[in-house]
Amino acid sequence: VQLQASGGGLVQAGGSLKLSCAVTGVTVNLFALGWFRQAPGKEREFVAVVSSDGPTSYADSVKGRVTISRNNREGAVYLQMNELKPEDTAVYYCAASWRWDTTPGSPQEYAYWGQGTQVTVSS
């Protein structure tokens, strides 16, 4: 199983970015797919997750600004981020959890991880 995240970059506060994650080597329907982020000196934190059949969950810090979606046929998960803030600056990781029919929010519930993509929001 491989996950490849992309789409990060430098954006001004208030701007938008869309992250993508390609999942290969497995039938993606078997997984819940999530996004986490890690800022320098901080622990990895949950951002959003979408279960195999569609239900989603978001961290309070991004709720209303971020939308997670998936395309099972293409084997991909996306994170549309709007109204970005400097505190959103972090490395963003996509991950896959075997708990396909739930919306897991803990890193320990995820078996596979992508390499991360840097998001920097300037003030």
Protein Blocks (a to p, Z undefined) as FASTA:
>chain_A
ZZddehiacddehiacddddddehiafklpccddddddehiacddfbdcdfkopacddfk
lgojaccdddfknopaddddehiafklgccddddddfklmbccfbfklpfbdcebjaddd
dZZ
